Amino acid sequence: MTPPNPSFTPTRTIVLTGMMGAGKTCIGRKLAERLDLPFVDADAQIAEAAGCSISEIFERHGEEAFRDGERRVITRLLSEGVHVLAVGGGAFMDPETRALILEKALSVWLRADIELLLSRVLRRDTRPLLKTGDPREILERLIEERYPVYAEANVIIDSLDAPPEVTVEKTHEALAAFMKDNPQESQKQQSRKAS
Ligand code: S3P
């Protein structure tokens, strides 16, 4: 693989995907700082637009309505300026949202194993999908369904139980290497910039 370009400056939004508890918000925030870009959390935007929490959206309107709102918010965010965007764990599973992310953004899958995810998600009870049964069983099922699809992301980074700076560094390097190794992506980037 080509060594990373240290002067990598993204001209497309970087989308972080992965399961609940993978560290998308924490890593996204730090990556944005490092790249001197704004950080946006799609779930926070959805909650703001709805005027209530994600759990309340699920309770009052159901998952389908949440996914519609999620698609709308991500579509809007991807038409705005370059930033680092953390999306909820289900966003990349929606075929329309995924196609849009793959077309317009640079995507990163933060991959983590079940024990790490479980240890993190059990610290908070803000995830409606985990309230419907045993969190381990639910996560195992979602991992089976989602990991083959998350694998379509441009870059895959193992989210380890290490200081976030380690994962941020790896993500930065992997994105730079991806852009170097995929000149057709740079081409896309330039034509979008010029248009
Ligand atoms: C979901 C993940 C959550 C949130 C919603 C649904 C999912 O976001 O969007 O609870 O389907 O995995 P995080 O991945 O940021 O926890």
Residues whose N, C-alpha, C, O or C-beta is under 5 A from the ligand:
A	BS01	S3P	G18 M19 M20 G21 D43 I54 V87 G88 G89 G90 R127 P128
